[in-house]
Amino acid sequence: MFLNLDRYLAPITCSPESVSGGMGSVENPSDLERILADRWGLNRQQVCVGSTLLPALFSALVQPEQRVVLAAPTFDDVLDVIPTTGCRYIDVGRNHRFAVDVQGWSTALQAPASALAYVASPDLPTSTVVEPRVIQMAIDAGLGVVIDVRGRSDHCGGSQPPSMVPDVLELGLVGGGAGGEVGAVQYVVGPVDRVARIRDSLAECVASSATIQHAFEGLQHADSVNKRLAQWRRWTQATTDALSELHPLDLQPPQGPAIWVRIPGVASSDIAARIDHEAVIGRDQWTWRDAVAVVPMPPGEALSRLVDAFRSAL
């Protein structure tokens, strides 16, 4: 599941000076890495960027006989990529509120084959935020830890320094993406030795020079990017408020780019089929249970149509 904010929001506004090259041009990943490192006060060797870093990340940090500990549902690309690297994952499950099952997490961390713990905060599609103790449990167990913050929509990607926790890697988006946005440049930051292993596994950065430049412009125009993300949050709140009025919908607090909505006792794919609206995404997977992800709609006619679609299906 990916969200393309450009489909819903106005484009990032760049000044004429930037468009004409007045703010400089960045075409190479190494240049963007240097800019991010300087901005965050890090060693450049602690930063790696690319159009998609997941294959290199899992290949570098997990051997074929080892396992990644995670809780599904989570980012589609993570679940898709892990098997392609030769390793496997252990799904610890989620509780009735779709938070990570702490007991299952604790058990899986102690499994001999477990090598890496992956958490997304907020997650997509559930939009849940991981508890700090979940991360600490993985650190205490001696596993490598990856925190995926691609679902954040509260700041311009790259405008705030990452949370540099020892032995923890952070995966995020550069220049204004949110929610695993299609085409956005990704970054990973963390310990030099682990970032070096990821860089060595990265055959090439397939991000085009235009994509790298777009990410750079997003960093330079944080005000424009943050206005877009603030608008997204307003739409999220408006959609949440409207759907909360409908019984028997059960909504998770909106902490990520999508809204996680349950209809108790009805399978996810059946909910999506009943509602039949492009903003409602369901899956025929048991991990989705009785919930769907809802893309926020702007107040007005678009939101009214979404609410009417839900109302007709209930």
N, C-alpha and C positions, 0 to 999 in steps of 0.2 A: 504494500500500500504506500503510495506516494502522493503528496499534495503539490500541485503546481500553483503557487500563489499568483503568478502572472496571469493565470486564467481568471482570477477573481478581483485582483487589486490593480490599481494604477501602477505603471512602471516606475522604477527608481528615477528620480529627477536628477540629471547631471548638468552641471553648469556648462555654458558654451566653452569656457576655457578648458574644462576637462575633456570635452568631446574633441576639441581641436588639438589636444595633446598638451595643453598648457600645464596640466598637473603631472605630466610625465606618462610614460608608457611602461607597462609591465607585461611581458609576454612569456617569461620562463618561470617554471615552478620554483627554482632556486631563488629568484628575485622576490617572489611572494613569501617564501619561507623567511628570508632575511627581514622583510618588512614586518612580518608578524612577530618574529623573535625580538626585534628592536622595540616594537610596540609593547610587548609583554615583559620585556626585561629578561629574556631568556637567551641561553646559548643557541645559536642557529641550529646546532646539531640535535636540539631537543624538539625540533619542528619538522614535520613532513607534510606535504600537500599533494593532492592528486584528485582526479575526477571520481575515482572510487578506490578506496584504500582497503576495503574489507578482505579481498583475496590475499593481498600481501600480508595484512595483519595476522590473519589466522594461519597462513602458511608459515609465517616466521615464528609464531609463538606456540603453536600446537603441533605435535608430531602425529602421524597417522593413527598410532595406537592410543592416543590420548583423547580427552574429552573436554568440551566447553560446557560449563555449567550456566544455564539460563532459565528464564521463565517465559513460556509462550502463553498467549500470542505476543509477538514483538515484531520488530521491523522485518518485513518480508525478505529484504535482501540479505539479512543476517542468516535467516533460516535456509535460504537458497544457496548461499555461498559456502557455508561450513562443509556440507558434504562434498563439494567440488574440490576441496583442498585435501581430501583423504581422511580427515578426522570426523568425529561425530559429536553430537551434543546430548547432554542430559537435561531434559525438561523437568524442572522441579515442581511445576504446577503453580496455580494461583488460588487464593482463598475466595470466599464468596463475594468479596469486594474487588476481586481481580488484583489485589496486591500480591507480591511474591510470597509464596508459602514458606515461612521461615523454617519450619521443621524439615520440610523437604530440601530446602536450601542447605541447611546445616548437614544433613546426611550426605548430600551429593558432594559437598566440599571435601568430605573425608574419604571419598572413593579413591582408590589407588590410581585410577586412570585420569582423574580430574587434574587439569593443568591450567585452565584459564576460566575466570568468572566474568561473564558479560552481563551488564545491566544497562538499561536505557532509562533516562530520567529527564523529562517525562517520556514515557513509552508511547509507541504508536503501534496499534490503534487504541490502546486502553486509556492513554493520557494520564496514567498513574505516575506518581513520583516515588522513587525508591526510598525506603527508610535508611538513614545513615548506618544503622546497625547491620544491615544486610551487606553493605560494602565493607564494614569493619570486620565482619565475620570472615569474609573472603581473604582479607589482608592477614588476619590472624592465622588462617589456615595455611598461609604460605603460597597461595596461588597468585598468578598474575591477574590483574583486574583491568577491565576496559569499561569506562563509563561513557556511554553514547548520549551526547546532549544535542543530537540533531533535531530533536523534537521541541527544543526551546523556541518560544516566540516572544520572549520578553526583552530581547536585546538584539542589536545588529550583530550578526555572526562575526566574531573576531574583534569586536569593539571593546570587549571586556576580557581581562586575562583569565585563562583557565584556572581551575582549582588544582594547583600543583600538589597533589598528595603523593608522598614517596611510594614508588613501585606501582603507581596507577597511571594508566594511559587514558587520555581524554580524546574522544572522537567527536568532531563538530563540523559545522559549515562555515564558510568564509563569505562575508559580504552580503548578508541579508537573506539567506535562505532560511526556511523553517520547515520542520516536519519531513525531513528527508527529501527536500524539494528537488525535482528533476533538474539535472544539469548543473547543480551547485557544486562548487569546489569544496572538497573535504580537507580537513586538517586532522592530524593526530599529534599530540604533544605528550611528553613524558620523559622517563629516564633515557639518557643518551644511548646506552647499550641496546635498549629495546627498540628505540626509534631507528637506530642504525640497522638492526635486523630487518625491520619492516622496509626500510629504504632499499636494502639489498635484495629483498624479495619482490620489489616493485619493478617489473620489467620495464615499464615506461609509464609516464604520466600522459594518459590519453586525452587529458583536457586540452582543448584547443587554445591557441594564444588569445582568441577573442573571449573565451570563457575565463581565462586567467585575468584578462584586462577588466572584464565585468566584475569579477570578485574584488579586484583592486579598487574600482570606482565605488563599489558598495562600501568599502572601508572608508573611502574619502568622503562619502556622502551619508554618514551615519544618520543625520537628521531626517533625510528623506526615507531611508530604510526604516527607521524607528517609527515614523509616521504610518508607514504601511502596516507594520506589525501592530501598532496601537489600534489601527482600524480593524485589523483581524481580531484582536482581543475584544473590541466592542461588539463585533458581529457574533463572536463566540458567546458573550454574555447575553446578548439579545436572543439568540437562538436557544440557549439554555433556559432562559426565563420563560420563553414561549412554550417550549416542550414540557417544562416542569408542570404546567397547568393541566396536562393530559394524563388521565388515569388509564391504565396502570403503569405508565412509564416510570422507570427507575434510572435516574441519571447520575453518573459519577461527577464529582466536582470538576469543572473544566480547568485542568492543569497543563494541557498540551494543545497541539494544533487542531485536534478533532474532538468531538464530543462522544463519549461512550454511553450508549443508551441500551437499557435492558427492557425486554418484555418478558417477565418471568414465565417460564414454562414453554416458550416458543423458540424454536431453533433459529439461529442467526440467519441462515439462508432463507428460511420461511418468512422472517420479518422483512428482509429486503425485497423478497418477491411480492409480498402483500402491499408494501408501500410503493414500490416501483417508482422511485425518484432517484435521479443521478447523484444526489447528495448523500444517499443512504447506502452504505457499503456493508454487505454481509458476506460470510464465508461458510462453506460447507465443511467446516473443520470443528472437531469437538472442543478444541481450546477456546473457540469463540462462544461456545455454549448458547446462551439466550440473549446475545448482545450484538449490536451493530455500531459501526463508526459513522458519525454524521458530520459532514462538512458544514461549517457555519455559513449561514446565508445572511445577506444584508437586510436590515429592517425594511419593510415595505412589501411590495408584491412578491418578491422572491421568497421571503420568509413566510408570507401568508400561504403560498402554494405548498411549501414544505409542511407547514402545520396542518393544512387541509389533507395532505396525503397521509400523514400519520393518523389524523382523526378518522378518515375513511377506513383505515385498516384495522382500527381497534374495535 
